[in-house]
Amino acid sequence: MLKCLGTSSEGDFPGMDEHAEDRLAALESVWYEIIEAVNAGRTAGLICPECNSPDGLEIQEAQGRVVVSCPNCKRVVEVGIATA
């Protein structure tokens, strides 16, 4: 599951309007390859899917979650890591 930090979208919580759900679904679609790469342990050389900055993405791991941030466009997403 993808969680956008610092946005008005609250994820799949009650009271979330239809447009917010659509925006979250679109965001998940854009970030799908990044989420899959992080879940597979590939964190080096990732490029922001929104701004395509050559600076790459910053990855911070903590307690089964990964925070992925872009220093260029300032997008921050939190990814729950799948465990087997």
FENCOR-V440202 format. One record per residue. N is the residue number from 1. SS is DSSP state (h for helix, s for strand, l for the rest). PHI is phi in whole degrees, 0 to 359 (none if undefined). Layout:
N&SS&PHI  N&SS&PHI
//
This chain:
1&l&none  2&s&258  3&s&232  4&s&274  5&l&262  6&l&78  7&l&237  8&l&281  9&l&288  10&l&254  11&l&80  12&l&270  13&l&264  14&l&303  15&l&91  16&l&285  17&l&286  18&h&299  19&h&293  20&h&295  21&h&297  22&h&296  23&h&295  24&h&295  25&h&297  26&h&295  27&h&295  28&h&299  29&h&296  30&h&295  31&h&268  32&h&306  33&h&296  34&h&294  35&h&299  36&h&297  37&h&296  38&h&297  39&h&299  40&l&272  41&l&88  42&l&267  43&l&242  44&l&272  45&l&73  46&l&281  47&l&250  48&l&300  49&l&284  50&l&265  51&l&245  52&l&55  53&l&296  54&l&290  55&l&290  56&l&77  57&s&252  58&s&261  59&s&241  60&s&232  61&s&252  62&s&198  63&l&48  64&l&76  65&s&228  66&s&233  67&s&256  68&s&249  69&s&227  70&s&253  71&l&291  72&l&276  73&l&266  74&l&70  75&l&291  76&s&231  77&s&232  78&s&245  79&s&241  80&s&279  81&l&277  82&l&287  83&l&239  84&l&262
//
